[in-house]
Amino acid sequence: RKTGDKARLVSPQFNGTASTNCFTFWYHMYGTSIGTLNLYQKVGRTETLIWTQSGNKGNSWFSGQVAVGNVANYWVNIT
């Protein structure tokens, strides 16, 4: 890959529910030009930023979690 390239991971569709769920993930952000990791919740055509982290975090893996949910079906997109 080259500088400026972006990766995008899209979750399977989650069924809508009245309750809130927890989306848990692991991330590794190492290097001087690592950039930004964003998580979005997508409902229909609308994406809402729900978590972000930028810059070098060291040569370690970190656990992240964020509340997600909607009465409509939704996806979690990671870029």
C-alpha positions as CSV (number, residue, x, y, z in Angstrom):
1,R,0.0,0.0,0.0
2,K,1.0,3.6,-0.4
3,T,0.6,6.7,1.7
4,G,-3.0,8.0,1.6
5,D,-4.6,4.6,0.9
6,K,-7.6,3.8,3.0
7,A,-9.0,0.5,4.1
8,R,-12.7,0.0,4.9
9,L,-14.2,-2.8,6.8
10,V,-18.0,-3.2,6.9
11,S,-19.8,-5.4,9.4
12,P,-22.7,-7.6,8.6
13,Q,-26.1,-6.0,9.1
14,F,-27.2,-5.9,12.7
15,N,-30.9,-6.2,13.4
16,G,-32.6,-3.2,14.9
17,T,-33.5,-3.3,18.6
18,A,-34.6,-0.9,21.2
19,S,-31.6,-1.7,23.4
20,T,-28.0,-0.6,23.1
21,N,-25.3,-3.0,22.4
22,C,-21.5,-2.9,22.8
23,F,-19.3,-3.2,19.7
24,T,-15.9,-4.5,20.8
25,F,-12.7,-4.5,18.7
26,W,-8.9,-4.5,18.8
27,Y,-6.7,-2.0,17.1
28,H,-3.0,-1.4,16.5
29,M,-1.7,2.1,15.5
30,Y,2.0,2.3,15.2
31,G,4.2,4.6,13.2
32,T,4.7,8.3,12.5
33,S,2.3,8.4,9.6
34,I,-0.4,6.1,11.0
35,G,-3.3,8.6,10.4
36,T,-6.8,8.2,11.9
37,L,-9.0,5.2,12.7
38,N,-12.8,6.0,12.5
39,L,-15.8,3.9,13.4
40,Y,-19.2,4.9,12.0
41,Q,-22.6,3.5,12.6
42,K,-24.6,3.4,9.4
43,V,-28.4,3.5,9.4
44,G,-29.9,3.6,5.9
45,R,-27.7,6.0,4.0
46,T,-26.6,8.0,7.0
47,E,-23.3,7.4,8.6
48,T,-22.5,8.8,12.1
49,L,-19.0,8.9,13.6
50,I,-19.1,7.0,16.9
51,W,-15.4,6.6,17.8
52,T,-12.1,8.0,16.5
53,Q,-8.4,7.7,17.4
54,S,-5.5,9.4,15.7
55,G,-1.7,9.2,15.7
56,N,1.0,6.8,16.9
57,K,-0.2,4.7,19.9
58,G,3.0,2.6,20.2
59,N,3.7,-0.9,19.1
60,S,0.9,-2.5,21.1
61,W,-2.6,-3.8,20.6
62,F,-5.5,-2.0,22.3
63,S,-9.1,-3.1,23.0
64,G,-11.8,-0.6,22.1
65,Q,-15.5,-0.6,22.7
66,V,-18.4,1.7,21.8
67,A,-22.1,1.7,22.3
68,V,-24.1,0.9,19.2
69,G,-27.8,0.4,18.4
70,N,-30.8,1.7,16.6
71,V,-34.4,0.6,16.2
72,A,-33.7,0.2,12.5
73,N,-31.1,-2.2,11.1
74,Y,-27.6,-0.9,11.1
75,W,-23.9,-1.6,10.2
76,V,-20.6,-0.6,11.7
77,N,-18.0,0.7,9.2
78,I,-14.4,1.1,10.1
79,T,-12.0,3.2,8.0
